[in-house]
Amino acid sequence: MITTLQEFAASLPEPLQWLGILVIAAIPFVESYFGSAIGVIVGIHPVIAVAAAVVGNAISMLVFVLTAHGVRASATKGKDAKPLTPRREKLKQRFERYGVPGVSLLGQVFLPSQITSAAMVSFGAPKNQVIFWQIISIIIWGVVFGVLAALGVAVLA
């Protein structure tokens, strides 16, 4: 899959390759970290690759958070909470243990930011706090992987 995404970005005209990275980074499980790395490997300047990947991932995450917030608001009006699936129960336990900052910063190791952010909002976490910490996490992960990819490309060159 990564090779296919890399070929997609490389196939675009050079002035539009950043846009390809933005689109790629919006895909869950690709995120800002793989988007940044793919951008650097394709030959986009690391700052532009990271910025495009961060923006793409952030836009996607915002869609998920705002949708989850709207669904939760509609679904919980005057109703009792449904029992959680085992997977969601495990995620909720992590959420209660680490809070929004911890789940946002470390959650991407286990699940995409779109899923963890939507889950936190569905558990009742404040939407704006989730957005704030998810954006910080997306930036950090994108920068780390962008730098690692740039260093790897420099070593191979």
BELGI-V800123 format. One record per pair of residues at least 4 apart in sequence whose C-alpha atoms are under 8 Angstrom apart, sorted by the first residue. I is the first residue (numbers start at 0). J is the second residue. D is the distance in Angstrom with one decimal. If there is no record, write none. Layout:
((I;J;D) (I;J;D))
//
This chain:
((0;4;6.3) (1;5;6.0) (1;37;7.8) (2;6;6.1) (3;7;6.1) (4;8;6.3) (4;23;6.9) (4;37;7.7) (5;9;6.1) (5;37;5.7) (5;38;7.8) (5;40;7.9) (5;41;6.7) (6;10;6.0) (7;11;6.8) (7;19;7.4) (8;16;5.5) (8;17;8.0) (8;19;5.2) (8;20;6.4) (8;38;7.6) (8;41;7.1) (9;13;7.9) (9;16;6.8) (9;41;5.7) (11;15;6.1) (11;16;5.5) (11;19;7.3) (12;16;6.3) (15;19;6.7) (16;20;6.4) (16;38;7.9) (16;43;7.4) (17;21;6.2) (17;38;7.3) (17;43;7.2) (17;47;6.9) (17;48;6.3) (17;51;5.9) (18;22;6.3) (18;51;7.0) (19;23;6.1) (20;24;6.0) (20;34;5.8) (20;35;7.5) (20;37;7.5) (20;38;6.0) (20;48;6.9) (20;51;6.0) (20;52;5.7) (20;55;7.6) (21;25;6.6) (21;34;7.5) (21;51;4.7) (21;52;5.0) (21;53;7.6) (21;54;6.5) (21;55;4.3) (21;56;7.4) (22;26;7.2) (22;52;8.0) (22;55;5.9) (23;29;6.9) (23;30;7.6) (23;34;6.1) (23;52;7.5) (23;55;7.4) (24;29;5.7) (24;30;4.5) (24;31;5.2) (24;32;7.9) (24;33;7.2) (24;34;4.7) (24;35;7.9) (24;51;7.9) (24;52;5.0) (24;53;7.3) (24;55;5.1) (24;56;5.0) (25;29;7.4) (25;30;6.1) (25;31;7.9) (25;52;7.7) (25;55;4.7) (25;56;4.4) (25;57;7.5) (25;58;7.0) (25;59;5.1) (25;60;7.8) (26;30;6.2) (26;56;7.4) (26;59;7.5) (27;111;5.5) (27;112;7.4) (27;113;6.5) (27;114;8.0) (28;110;7.2) (28;111;5.2) (29;33;5.2) (29;34;6.2) (29;111;8.0) (30;34;6.0) (30;52;7.2) (30;53;7.9) (30;55;8.0) (30;56;5.4) (30;111;7.0) (30;112;7.5) (30;137;7.8) (31;35;5.7) (31;49;7.2) (31;52;4.6) (31;53;5.1) (31;55;7.5) (31;56;5.6) (31;137;6.1) (31;138;7.5) (31;140;6.6) (31;141;4.6) (32;36;6.4) (32;52;7.5) (32;137;7.8) (32;140;5.4) (32;141;4.3) (32;142;7.5) (32;143;7.4) (32;144;5.2) (32;145;7.0) (33;37;5.9) (33;141;7.7) (33;144;7.1) (34;38;6.1) (34;48;7.5) (34;49;7.5) (34;52;5.1) (34;141;7.6) (35;39;6.3) (35;45;7.5) (35;48;5.2) (35;49;4.7) (35;51;7.7) (35;52;5.4) (35;53;7.9) (35;141;5.7) (35;142;7.5) (35;144;6.3) (35;145;4.8) (35;148;7.9) (36;40;6.1) (36;48;7.8) (36;144;5.8) (36;145;5.1) (36;147;7.7) (36;148;5.2) (36;149;7.8) (37;41;6.0) (38;42;6.4) (38;43;5.4) (38;44;7.8) (38;45;7.3) (38;48;4.8) (38;49;7.6) (39;43;5.2) (39;44;6.3) (39;45;5.4) (39;48;6.1) (39;145;6.7) (39;148;6.2) (39;149;6.1) (39;152;7.8) (40;148;6.8) (40;149;7.6) (40;152;6.8) (43;47;6.7) (43;48;5.8) (44;48;6.1) (45;49;6.0) (45;145;6.2) (45;146;7.4) (45;149;6.6) (46;50;6.1) (47;51;6.0) (48;52;6.1) (48;145;7.4) (49;53;6.0) (49;141;5.7) (49;142;6.1) (49;145;5.9) (50;54;6.2) (51;55;6.1) (52;56;6.1) (52;141;6.9) (53;57;5.9) (53;137;6.1) (53;138;5.9) (53;141;6.2) (54;58;6.1) (55;59;6.3) (56;60;6.1) (56;137;7.1) (57;61;6.0) (57;133;7.9) (57;134;6.2) (57;137;7.0) (58;62;6.4) (59;63;6.5) (59;113;6.9) (60;64;6.1) (60;112;6.4) (60;113;4.6) (60;116;7.1) (60;133;8.0) (61;65;5.9) (61;113;7.9) (61;130;7.0) (62;66;6.0) (63;67;6.0) (63;113;5.8) (63;114;7.5) (63;116;7.4) (63;117;5.7) (64;68;6.0) (64;113;7.3) (64;116;6.0) (64;117;4.9) (64;120;6.7) (64;126;7.1) (64;130;7.4) (65;69;6.2) (65;126;7.7) (66;70;6.1) (66;117;7.9) (67;71;5.9) (67;117;5.3) (67;118;7.7) (67;120;6.4) (67;121;6.2) (68;72;6.1) (68;117;7.6) (68;120;6.0) (68;121;6.7) (68;126;6.9) (69;73;6.2) (70;74;5.9) (71;75;5.8) (71;120;7.8) (71;121;5.8) (72;76;6.4) (74;78;7.4) (75;79;7.1) (75;80;7.2) (83;87;5.8) (83;88;5.6) (84;88;6.0) (85;89;6.2) (86;90;6.4) (87;91;6.0) (87;118;7.8) (88;92;6.2) (89;93;6.4) (90;94;6.1) (90;118;7.8) (91;95;6.1) (91;118;8.0) (91;119;7.6) (91;122;7.1) (92;96;6.1) (93;97;5.9) (93;98;7.7) (93;102;7.0) (94;98;5.0) (94;99;6.6) (94;101;7.8) (94;102;6.0) (94;119;7.1) (97;101;4.8) (97;102;6.0) (98;102;6.2) (99;103;5.9) (99;119;7.4) (99;124;7.3) (99;128;7.2) (99;129;6.2) (99;132;7.0) (100;104;6.1) (100;129;7.9) (100;132;5.6) (100;133;8.0) (101;105;5.8) (101;106;7.4) (102;106;4.7) (102;115;7.5) (103;107;7.2) (103;112;7.3) (103;115;7.3) (103;116;7.3) (103;129;7.5) (103;132;5.8) (103;133;5.2) (103;136;6.1) (104;132;7.4) (104;133;7.2) (104;135;7.8) (104;136;4.9) (105;109;7.9) (106;110;6.0) (106;111;7.5) (106;112;7.1) (106;115;6.6) (107;111;5.2) (107;112;5.7) (107;115;7.7) (110;114;6.5) (110;115;6.4) (111;115;6.4) (112;116;5.7) (112;133;6.9) (112;137;7.8) (113;117;6.1) (114;118;6.0) (115;119;6.1) (116;120;6.3) (116;129;6.3) (116;130;7.6) (116;133;7.1) (117;121;6.1) (118;122;6.2) (119;123;6.5) (119;124;5.5) (119;129;7.3) (120;124;4.8) (120;125;6.5) (120;126;5.9) (120;129;7.2) (124;128;7.5) (124;129;6.9) (125;129;6.3) (126;130;6.2) (127;131;6.1) (128;132;6.2) (129;133;5.9) (130;134;6.1) (131;135;6.5) (132;136;6.1) (133;137;6.0) (134;138;6.1) (135;139;6.2) (136;140;6.1) (137;141;5.9) (138;142;6.0) (139;143;6.1) (140;144;6.2) (141;145;5.9) (142;146;6.0) (143;147;6.2) (144;148;6.0) (145;149;6.1) (146;150;6.1) (147;151;6.1) (148;152;6.1) (149;153;6.1) (150;154;6.2) (151;155;6.3) (152;156;6.1))
//
